[in-house]
Amino acid sequence: MSKKLYVGNLPYSATDQSLADAFAECGDVESAKVIMDRETGRSKGFAFVEMSTAEEAAEAIKRFNGAQLDGRAVTVNEAKPQEPRSGGGSRGGYNNRRSY
């Protein structure tokens, strides 16, 4: 099991530190990062928390998945690796047209 956890449905008031403090109940928190919107500077409502061991991560899932944080039921599960982004498709134009 991965040690990195996805935490969703976070209250907008959540910070990196408040998340780290909460998850410290389950073990040693290596990192906690609330994802912010670049344009508004406001939380996007999800975060990633990295625990020291897989056992601590499993305990955090058991303890916090469905639990209330500032009045919101949060989702906690194993973080999935990010899918590689494609370079995008053709944008059209004359280069792709056949000449007959």
N, CA, C and O atoms as CSV, one atom per row, in Angstrom:
chain,resi,resn,atom,element,x,y,z
A,1,MET,N,N,0.840,-1.186,0.000
A,1,MET,CA,C,0.000,0.000,0.000
A,1,MET,C,C,0.883,1.247,0.000
A,1,MET,O,O,1.933,1.296,0.642
A,2,SER,N,N,0.431,2.225,-0.724
A,2,SER,CA,C,1.152,3.485,-0.786
A,2,SER,C,C,1.047,4.224,0.542
A,2,SER,O,O,0.108,4.013,1.310
A,3,LYS,N,N,2.000,5.075,0.798
A,3,LYS,CA,C,1.967,5.891,2.006
A,3,LYS,C,C,1.311,7.242,1.731
A,3,LYS,O,O,1.045,8.011,2.655
A,4,LYS,N,N,1.049,7.527,0.443
A,4,LYS,CA,C,0.463,8.815,0.076
A,4,LYS,C,C,-1.050,8.678,-0.010
A,4,LYS,O,O,-1.568,7.770,-0.660
A,5,LEU,N,N,-1.749,9.592,0.656
A,5,LEU,CA,C,-3.201,9.535,0.729
A,5,LEU,C,C,-3.833,10.739,0.047
A,5,LEU,O,O,-3.303,11.850,0.092
A,6,TYR,N,N,-4.980,10.496,-0.587
A,6,TYR,CA,C,-5.813,11.554,-1.141
A,6,TYR,C,C,-6.861,11.893,-0.085
A,6,TYR,O,O,-7.492,10.997,0.476
A,7,VAL,N,N,-7.046,13.174,0.185
A,7,VAL,CA,C,-8.061,13.621,1.134
A,7,VAL,C,C,-8.990,14.569,0.383
A,7,VAL,O,O,-8.574,15.649,-0.037
A,8,GLY,N,N,-10.253,14.163,0.214
A,8,GLY,CA,C,-11.206,14.961,-0.557
A,8,GLY,C,C,-12.329,15.514,0.297
A,8,GLY,O,O,-12.511,15.124,1.450
A,9,ASN,N,N,-13.088,16.444,-0.302
A,9,ASN,CA,C,-14.220,17.116,0.339
A,9,ASN,C,C,-13.782,17.883,1.587
A,9,ASN,O,O,-14.492,17.930,2.592
A,10,LEU,N,N,-12.597,18.478,1.494
A,10,LEU,CA,C,-12.069,19.252,2.627
A,10,LEU,C,C,-12.818,20.569,2.781
A,10,LEU,O,O,-13.260,21.149,1.789
A,11,PRO,N,N,-12.964,21.042,4.006
A,11,PRO,CA,C,-13.499,22.395,4.184
A,11,PRO,C,C,-12.469,23.394,3.645
A,11,PRO,O,O,-11.263,23.152,3.711
A,12,TYR,N,N,-12.956,24.512,3.116
A,12,TYR,CA,C,-12.036,25.501,2.542
A,12,TYR,C,C,-11.127,26.117,3.594
A,12,TYR,O,O,-10.114,26.731,3.258
A,13,SER,N,N,-11.482,25.958,4.865
A,13,SER,CA,C,-10.667,26.511,5.951
A,13,SER,C,C,-9.442,25.648,6.259
A,13,SER,O,O,-8.563,26.075,7.008
A,14,ALA,N,N,-9.372,24.445,5.694
A,14,ALA,CA,C,-8.258,23.533,5.991
A,14,ALA,C,C,-6.936,24.097,5.469
A,14,ALA,O,O,-6.872,24.676,4.384
A,15,THR,N,N,-5.887,23.913,6.268
A,15,THR,CA,C,-4.542,24.339,5.870
A,15,THR,C,C,-3.610,23.132,5.935
A,15,THR,O,O,-3.965,22.088,6.484
A,16,ASP,N,N,-2.417,23.288,5.370
A,16,ASP,CA,C,-1.421,22.217,5.436
A,16,ASP,C,C,-1.189,21.816,6.894
A,16,ASP,O,O,-1.150,20.630,7.221
A,17,GLN,N,N,-1.037,22.812,7.760
A,17,GLN,CA,C,-0.728,22.548,9.166
A,17,GLN,C,C,-1.892,21.887,9.897
A,17,GLN,O,O,-1.682,20.954,10.672
A,18,SER,N,N,-3.121,22.359,9.660
A,18,SER,CA,C,-4.268,21.760,10.360
A,18,SER,C,C,-4.465,20.308,9.932
A,18,SER,O,O,-4.855,19.464,10.739
A,19,LEU,N,N,-4.194,20.025,8.666
A,19,LEU,CA,C,-4.303,18.654,8.164
A,19,LEU,C,C,-3.215,17.774,8.784
A,19,LEU,O,O,-3.489,16.656,9.222
A,20,ALA,N,N,-1.988,18.282,8.817
A,20,ALA,CA,C,-0.879,17.527,9.418
A,20,ALA,C,C,-1.161,17.249,10.891
A,20,ALA,O,O,-0.896,16.152,11.381
A,21,ASP,N,N,-1.695,18.240,11.592
A,21,ASP,CA,C,-2.014,18.064,13.012
A,21,ASP,C,C,-3.071,16.979,13.209
A,21,ASP,O,O,-2.950,16.150,14.110
A,22,ALA,N,N,-4.101,16.983,12.374
A,22,ALA,CA,C,-5.172,15.988,12.494
A,22,ALA,C,C,-4.650,14.583,12.211
A,22,ALA,O,O,-4.932,13.652,12.966
A,23,PHE,N,N,-3.890,14.424,11.126
A,23,PHE,CA,C,-3.415,13.098,10.727
A,23,PHE,C,C,-2.300,12.583,11.634
A,23,PHE,O,O,-2.003,11.388,11.627
A,24,ALA,N,N,-1.679,13.470,12.417
A,24,ALA,CA,C,-0.634,13.051,13.356
A,24,ALA,C,C,-1.186,12.098,14.417
A,24,ALA,O,O,-0.419,11.390,15.070
A,25,GLU,N,N,-2.517,12.074,14.594
A,25,GLU,CA,C,-3.136,11.120,15.527
A,25,GLU,C,C,-2.867,9.679,15.100
A,25,GLU,O,O,-2.897,8.765,15.924
A,26,CYS,N,N,-2.603,9.482,13.803
A,26,CYS,CA,C,-2.425,8.123,13.260
A,26,CYS,C,C,-0.963,7.753,13.067
A,26,CYS,O,O,-0.660,6.615,12.708
A,27,GLY,N,N,-0.055,8.689,13.297
A,27,GLY,CA,C,1.359,8.390,13.108
A,27,GLY,C,C,2.127,9.607,12.635
A,27,GLY,O,O,1.671,10.742,12.769
A,28,ASP,N,N,3.298,9.350,12.081
A,28,ASP,CA,C,4.208,10.402,11.649
A,28,ASP,C,C,3.813,10.900,10.263
A,28,ASP,O,O,3.816,10.131,9.302
A,29,VAL,N,N,3.474,12.178,10.156
A,29,VAL,CA,C,3.091,12.782,8.880
A,29,VAL,C,C,4.345,13.344,8.220
A,29,VAL,O,O,4.984,14.246,8.763
A,30,GLU,N,N,4.698,12.813,7.048
A,30,GLU,CA,C,5.875,13.318,6.327
A,30,GLU,C,C,5.563,14.619,5.609
A,30,GLU,O,O,6.397,15.523,5.565
A,31,SER,N,N,4.355,14.718,5.042
A,31,SER,CA,C,3.952,15.954,4.373
A,31,SER,C,C,2.437,16.023,4.291
A,31,SER,O,O,1.747,15.004,4.288
A,32,ALA,N,N,1.940,17.245,4.225
A,32,ALA,CA,C,0.510,17.491,4.039
A,32,ALA,C,C,0.393,18.718,3.152
A,32,ALA,O,O,0.930,19.776,3.479
A,33,LYS,N,N,-0.304,18.585,2.033
A,33,LYS,CA,C,-0.386,19.685,1.073
A,33,LYS,C,C,-1.817,19.864,0.592
A,33,LYS,O,O,-2.358,19.010,-0.111
A,34,VAL,N,N,-2.428,20.990,0.980
A,34,VAL,CA,C,-3.750,21.352,0.476
A,34,VAL,C,C,-3.537,21.968,-0.904
A,34,VAL,O,O,-2.712,22.867,-1.062
A,35,ILE,N,N,-4.272,21.491,-1.894
A,35,ILE,CA,C,-4.112,21.979,-3.263
A,35,ILE,C,C,-4.907,23.271,-3.429
A,35,ILE,O,O,-6.104,23.325,-3.144
A,36,MET,N,N,-4.211,24.315,-3.897
A,36,MET,CA,C,-4.809,25.642,-4.028
A,36,MET,C,C,-5.027,25.997,-5.497
A,36,MET,O,O,-4.278,25.561,-6.371
A,37,ASP,N,N,-6.056,26.789,-5.752
A,37,ASP,CA,C,-6.319,27.314,-7.091
A,37,ASP,C,C,-5.306,28.422,-7.357
A,37,ASP,O,O,-5.174,29.347,-6.555
A,38,ARG,N,N,-4.594,28.336,-8.470
A,38,ARG,CA,C,-3.550,29.320,-8.777
A,38,ARG,C,C,-4.100,30.730,-8.938
A,38,ARG,O,O,-3.467,31.704,-8.528
A,39,GLU,N,N,-5.287,30.834,-9.540
A,39,GLU,CA,C,-5.832,32.159,-9.828
A,39,GLU,C,C,-6.455,32.824,-8.609
A,39,GLU,O,O,-6.273,34.024,-8.399
A,40,THR,N,N,-7.186,32.059,-7.805
A,40,THR,CA,C,-7.897,32.659,-6.671
A,40,THR,C,C,-7.139,32.539,-5.357
A,40,THR,O,O,-7.410,33.284,-4.416
A,41,GLY,N,N,-6.186,31.600,-5.282
A,41,GLY,CA,C,-5.464,31.370,-4.040
A,41,GLY,C,C,-6.296,30.633,-3.001
A,41,GLY,O,O,-5.890,30.508,-1.845
A,42,ARG,N,N,-7.458,30.145,-3.413
A,42,ARG,CA,C,-8.374,29.441,-2.509
A,42,ARG,C,C,-8.187,27.935,-2.653
A,42,ARG,O,O,-7.796,27.443,-3.712
A,43,SER,N,N,-8.470,27.220,-1.583
A,43,SER,CA,C,-8.360,25.762,-1.600
A,43,SER,C,C,-9.286,25.173,-2.658
A,43,SER,O,O,-10.395,25.661,-2.871
A,44,LYS,N,N,-8.812,24.114,-3.318
A,44,LYS,CA,C,-9.660,23.398,-4.277
A,44,LYS,C,C,-10.501,22.333,-3.583
A,44,LYS,O,O,-11.308,21.664,-4.229
A,45,GLY,N,N,-10.319,22.169,-2.275
A,45,GLY,CA,C,-11.138,21.231,-1.520
A,45,GLY,C,C,-10.566,19.834,-1.428
A,45,GLY,O,O,-11.258,18.906,-1.009
A,46,PHE,N,N,-9.297,19.669,-1.819
A,46,PHE,CA,C,-8.656,18.368,-1.641
A,46,PHE,C,C,-7.187,18.558,-1.317
A,46,PHE,O,O,-6.623,19.639,-1.489
A,47,ALA,N,N,-6.578,17.469,-0.838
A,47,ALA,CA,C,-5.184,17.547,-0.394
A,47,ALA,C,C,-4.534,16.181,-0.513
A,47,ALA,O,O,-5.196,15.177,-0.776
A,48,PHE,N,N,-3.227,16.166,-0.314
A,48,PHE,CA,C,-2.471,14.919,-0.250
A,48,PHE,C,C,-1.698,14.912,1.062
A,48,PHE,O,O,-1.073,15.902,1.442
A,49,VAL,N,N,-1.755,13.773,1.743
A,49,VAL,CA,C,-1.032,13.596,3.005
A,49,VAL,C,C,-0.151,12.372,2.844
A,49,VAL,O,O,-0.615,11.326,2.390
A,50,GLU,N,N,1.115,12.495,3.214
A,50,GLU,CA,C,2.027,11.358,3.138
A,50,GLU,C,C,2.400,10.925,4.548
A,50,GLU,O,O,2.922,11.707,5.342
A,51,MET,N,N,2.119,9.665,4.838
A,51,MET,CA,C,2.422,9.087,6.146
A,51,MET,C,C,3.763,8.348,6.068
A,51,MET,O,O,4.218,8.005,4.977
A,52,SER,N,N,4.396,8.103,7.224
A,52,SER,CA,C,5.714,7.456,7.262
A,52,SER,C,C,5.687,5.996,6.843
A,52,SER,O,O,6.611,5.520,6.184
A,53,THR,N,N,4.629,5.278,7.222
A,53,THR,CA,C,4.565,3.851,6.896
A,53,THR,C,C,3.211,3.510,6.290
A,53,THR,O,O,2.241,4.253,6.439
A,54,ALA,N,N,3.165,2.380,5.609
A,54,ALA,CA,C,1.910,1.901,5.023
A,54,ALA,C,C,0.891,1.594,6.118
A,54,ALA,O,O,-0.309,1.789,5.923
A,55,GLU,N,N,1.363,1.117,7.265
A,55,GLU,CA,C,0.464,0.811,8.378
A,55,GLU,C,C,-0.203,2.081,8.905
A,55,GLU,O,O,-1.399,2.090,9.194
A,56,GLU,N,N,0.584,3.154,9.026
A,56,GLU,CA,C,0.021,4.427,9.478
A,56,GLU,C,C,-0.973,4.973,8.461
A,56,GLU,O,O,-1.994,5.554,8.828
A,57,ALA,N,N,-0.668,4.782,7.178
A,57,ALA,CA,C,-1.585,5.224,6.122
A,57,ALA,C,C,-2.903,4.463,6.214
A,57,ALA,O,O,-3.975,5.055,6.087
A,58,ALA,N,N,-2.827,3.153,6.434
A,58,ALA,CA,C,-4.038,2.331,6.566
A,58,ALA,C,C,-4.853,2.778,7.777
A,58,ALA,O,O,-6.081,2.837,7.713
A,59,GLU,N,N,-4.182,3.088,8.865
A,59,GLU,CA,C,-4.861,3.568,10.072
A,59,GLU,C,C,-5.546,4.910,9.807
A,59,GLU,O,O,-6.665,5.138,10.266
A,60,ALA,N,N,-4.877,5.795,9.070
A,60,ALA,CA,C,-5.455,7.109,8.753
A,60,ALA,C,C,-6.702,6.963,7.883
A,60,ALA,O,O,-7.679,7.689,8.072
A,61,ILE,N,N,-6.674,6.029,6.932
A,61,ILE,CA,C,-7.855,5.788,6.097
A,61,ILE,C,C,-9.006,5.311,6.975
A,61,ILE,O,O,-10.132,5.797,6.867
A,62,LYS,N,N,-8.703,4.349,7.848
A,62,LYS,CA,C,-9.726,3.793,8.734
A,62,LYS,C,C,-10.304,4.882,9.653
A,62,LYS,O,O,-11.512,4.941,9.883
A,63,ARG,N,N,-9.437,5.719,10.158
A,63,ARG,CA,C,-9.845,6.742,11.134
A,63,ARG,C,C,-10.586,7.916,10.493
A,63,ARG,O,O,-11.567,8.404,11.052
A,64,PHE,N,N,-10.125,8.373,9.323
A,64,PHE,CA,C,-10.646,9.626,8.772
A,64,PHE,C,C,-11.615,9.483,7.602
A,64,PHE,O,O,-12.370,10.421,7.344
A,65,ASN,N,N,-11.636,8.374,6.886
A,65,ASN,CA,C,-12.556,8.253,5.753
A,65,ASN,C,C,-13.997,8.308,6.263
A,65,ASN,O,O,-14.426,7.438,7.022
A,66,GLY,N,N,-14.731,9.326,5.847
A,66,GLY,CA,C,-16.106,9.519,6.295
A,66,GLY,C,C,-16.230,10.349,7.563
A,66,GLY,O,O,-17.339,10.687,7.976
A,67,ALA,N,N,-15.102,10.681,8.184
A,67,ALA,CA,C,-15.124,11.476,9.422
A,67,ALA,C,C,-15.419,12.947,9.114
A,67,ALA,O,O,-15.218,13.414,7.992
A,68,GLN,N,N,-15.892,13.656,10.120
A,68,GLN,CA,C,-16.207,15.079,9.973
A,68,GLN,C,C,-14.977,15.932,10.294
A,68,GLN,O,O,-14.355,15.776,11.344
A,69,LEU,N,N,-14.644,16.826,9.379
A,69,LEU,CA,C,-13.622,17.845,9.628
A,69,LEU,C,C,-14.291,19.187,9.375
A,69,LEU,O,O,-14.698,19.468,8.248
A,70,ASP,N,N,-14.409,19.999,10.379
A,70,ASP,CA,C,-15.092,21.298,10.277
A,70,ASP,C,C,-16.457,21.174,9.599
A,70,ASP,O,O,-16.815,21.997,8.757
A,71,GLY,N,N,-17.212,20.144,9.972
A,71,GLY,CA,C,-18.569,19.995,9.468
A,71,GLY,C,C,-18.713,19.322,8.116
A,71,GLY,O,O,-19.822,19.245,7.587
A,72,ARG,N,N,-17.623,18.835,7.543
A,72,ARG,CA,C,-17.702,18.156,6.245
A,72,ARG,C,C,-17.183,16.734,6.376
A,72,ARG,O,O,-16.161,16.490,7.018
A,73,ALA,N,N,-17.893,15.804,5.763
A,73,ALA,CA,C,-17.467,14.400,5.770
A,73,ALA,C,C,-16.384,14.233,4.711
A,73,ALA,O,O,-16.666,14.315,3.515
A,74,VAL,N,N,-15.159,14.003,5.138
A,74,VAL,CA,C,-14.046,13.915,4.194
A,74,VAL,C,C,-13.890,12.496,3.660
A,74,VAL,O,O,-14.287,11.521,4.297
A,75,THR,N,N,-13.308,12.413,2.484
A,75,THR,CA,C,-12.981,11.146,1.845
A,75,THR,C,C,-11.477,10.966,1.944
A,75,THR,O,O,-10.717,11.867,1.589
A,76,VAL,N,N,-11.043,9.815,2.421
A,76,VAL,CA,C,-9.607,9.533,2.503
A,76,VAL,C,C,-9.370,8.168,1.886
A,76,VAL,O,O,-9.966,7.176,2.304
A,77,ASN,N,N,-8.497,8.122,0.889
A,77,ASN,CA,C,-8.112,6.843,0.309
A,77,ASN,C,C,-6.702,6.932,-0.253
A,77,ASN,O,O,-6.083,7.996,-0.263
A,78,GLU,N,N,-6.213,5.800,-0.717
A,78,GLU,CA,C,-4.864,5.734,-1.264
A,78,GLU,C,C,-4.781,6.614,-2.505
A,78,GLU,O,O,-5.639,6.539,-3.384
A,79,ALA,N,N,-3.749,7.444,-2.574
A,79,ALA,CA,C,-3.572,8.310,-3.738
A,79,ALA,C,C,-3.156,7.466,-4.932
A,79,ALA,O,O,-2.312,6.577,-4.819
A,80,LYS,N,N,-3.756,7.753,-6.062
A,80,LYS,CA,C,-3.421,7.050,-7.298
A,80,LYS,C,C,-2.359,7.858,-8.037
A,80,LYS,O,O,-2.387,9.088,-8.003
A,81,PRO,N,N,-1.427,7.184,-8.700
A,81,PRO,CA,C,-0.431,7.936,-9.472
A,81,PRO,C,C,-1.120,8.750,-10.562
A,81,PRO,O,O,-2.103,8.306,-11.155
A,82,GLN,N,N,-0.598,9.936,-10.816
A,82,GLN,CA,C,-1.192,10.801,-11.832
A,82,GLN,C,C,-0.987,10.198,-13.212
A,82,GLN,O,O,0.106,9.743,-13.550
A,83,GLU,N,N,-2.055,10.199,-14.005
A,83,GLU,CA,C,-1.960,9.700,-15.375
A,83,GLU,C,C,-1.094,10.662,-16.174
A,83,GLU,O,O,-1.197,11.877,-16.011
A,84,PRO,N,N,-0.239,10.120,-17.041
A,84,PRO,CA,C,0.556,11.031,-17.875
A,84,PRO,C,C,-0.363,11.825,-18.794
A,84,PRO,O,O,-1.309,11.283,-19.366
A,85,ARG,N,N,-0.080,13.085,-18.926
A,85,ARG,CA,C,-0.909,13.928,-19.789
A,85,ARG,C,C,-0.436,13.784,-21.220
A,85,ARG,O,O,0.763,13.742,-21.497
A,86,SER,N,N,-1.399,13.708,-22.126
A,86,SER,CA,C,-1.025,13.584,-23.535
A,86,SER,C,C,-0.583,14.947,-24.042
A,86,SER,O,O,-0.895,15.981,-23.452
A,87,GLY,N,N,0.136,14.925,-25.124
A,87,GLY,CA,C,0.607,16.162,-25.722
A,87,GLY,C,C,-0.493,16.899,-26.454
A,87,GLY,O,O,-0.273,17.996,-26.967
A,88,GLY,N,N,-1.671,16.310,-26.509
A,88,GLY,CA,C,-2.784,16.958,-27.204
A,88,GLY,C,C,-2.869,16.463,-28.632
A,88,GLY,O,O,-1.903,15.940,-29.187
A,89,GLY,N,N,-3.996,16.632,-29.191
A,89,GLY,CA,C,-4.216,16.170,-30.558
A,89,GLY,C,C,-3.864,17.240,-31.564
A,89,GLY,O,O,-3.354,18.305,-31.218
A,90,SER,N,N,-4.141,16.941,-32.795
A,90,SER,CA,C,-3.894,17.887,-33.867
A,90,SER,C,C,-4.848,19.061,-33.725
A,90,SER,O,O,-5.997,18.896,-33.317
A,91,ARG,N,N,-4.370,20.226,-34.059
A,91,ARG,CA,C,-5.223,21.404,-33.955
A,91,ARG,C,C,-5.796,21.781,-35.311
A,91,ARG,O,O,-6.335,22.874,-35.488
A,92,GLY,N,N,-5.678,20.887,-36.246
A,92,GLY,CA,C,-6.265,21.168,-37.560
A,92,GLY,C,C,-5.342,22.028,-38.396
A,92,GLY,O,O,-4.127,22.037,-38.197
A,93,GLY,N,N,-5.923,22.738,-39.317
A,93,GLY,CA,C,-5.119,23.591,-40.176
A,93,GLY,C,C,-4.845,22.912,-41.502
A,93,GLY,O,O,-5.410,21.861,-41.807
A,94,TYR,N,N,-3.994,23.508,-42.266
A,94,TYR,CA,C,-3.731,23.012,-43.614
A,94,TYR,C,C,-2.743,21.860,-43.648
A,94,TYR,O,O,-2.723,21.109,-44.624
A,95,ASN,N,N,-1.932,21.696,-42.633
A,95,ASN,CA,C,-0.892,20.674,-42.656
A,95,ASN,C,C,-1.436,19.258,-42.723
A,95,ASN,O,O,-0.755,18.360,-43.220
A,96,ASN,N,N,-2.647,19.040,-42.232
A,96,ASN,CA,C,-3.194,17.695,-42.181
A,96,ASN,C,C,-4.102,17.369,-43.362
A,96,ASN,O,O,-4.657,16.272,-43.424
A,97,ARG,N,N,-4.260,18.279,-44.275
A,97,ARG,CA,C,-5.156,18.030,-45.406
A,97,ARG,C,C,-4.433,17.249,-46.487
A,97,ARG,O,O,-3.249,17.445,-46.759
A,98,ARG,N,N,-5.183,16.376,-47.074
A,98,ARG,CA,C,-4.619,15.621,-48.193
A,98,ARG,C,C,-4.655,16.468,-49.455
A,98,ARG,O,O,-5.565,17.273,-49.651
A,99,SER,N,N,-3.692,16.284,-50.277
A,99,SER,CA,C,-3.755,16.937,-51.586
A,99,SER,C,C,-4.060,15.853,-52.607
A,99,SER,O,O,-3.412,14.808,-52.632
A,100,TYR,N,N,-5.034,16.108,-53.430
A,100,TYR,CA,C,-5.456,15.098,-54.406
A,100,TYR,C,C,-4.961,15.429,-55.770
A,100,TYR,O,O,-5.222,14.688,-56.718
